[in-house]
Amino acid sequence: MMNKKDIDWDNLGFYAHETKSMFKAIYTAEEKWQVEGLIPYGDVSMSPASTILNYGQGIFEGTKAYRTSKDRVVGFRIEENAARFASSSERLCIPQLPEGLFLNAVQEVVKDNSDFLPTQDQGSLYIRPLAYGDGPMLGVKASNNYTFLVYATPVGSYFKSGLKMLDTILTDKYHRIATKSIGFAKAVGNYAGTLLPYKEITMDGFDEVIFLNSSDENIIDEARSANVFVLKGNVLKTPALQGSILPGITRDSTIKVARELFDLEVYEEDVTVEDLLNGDEVFFTGTAAVVAPAGSINYKNNKVQFETDYNASMTKKIRDKLIDIQYENIEDPFGWVVPLK
Ligand code: COI
């Protein structure tokens, strides 16, 4: 186990630090899901012919535990992660976990790794549940064997420079995912295709890339690892969940906070390239990203610079409200916060 003292707690960033333990369950066709429980954090082994290594049959989740102002350890809408994990499992032909196992596993990992829980100023404990096919299957078919793992690691800000206004690219060179494929699931393969676009845009000095919808290039899809919102006046828009969009939990929370606490008109519908380029504010949402503002968007070598002062922006208001709920700085009007121990 990594020593707590080896971690730079004031500059956590978004990295995988070794922690104490992780939770494991395994599935075989004969025995179904069998719980092994907490095991030391460490490497995993599997068949070289496993479906995760050969064909990407794997899914994951991301959620966070927070040390709050009330000196409690809480999670945020974790049942939503459990539900999305079930829906991703179905799409990737991974056997469903028994009722309650996901939530129990998250609870146990947080409790056993509570030494690694940052303070509010430092960040949060990021929790990563995974399920993948690890039995041999040379043909392109679902595995007979699976592993469910949950590990956790302390994190700070997802974007390298903290809360910078992101310089972004709307790319017409790559798509993220086909519209009727696995975009709505949290499938590992959805992220692999974004690595090269990201490498290319960072070499040009950009921070984030937004993709166009692969069936209709007049509308946008999402970013690498976050949903996209566009504010114009009192109207907030984000792409509808039409198949290629990940049903983000921060996305859904943003919609509710914007509608109910800030009286915005919120629409889940097609967001056109024109909407995006003419917005007053554009921001990204995700568990890792939280709510991150765009400072500019580049499209076909034209740059749109957002003029709004971040400190006076609606983006900041929404971000601060979500963070205040998560860290129990204010009463949670939605019942989203769940005590973890
Ligand atoms: C998250 O926001 O938690 C995600 O899972 C996105 C990720 C790929 C960093």
Residues whose N, C-alpha, C, O or C-beta is under 5 A from the ligand:
A	BS01	COI	G62 S225 G286 T287 A288 A289
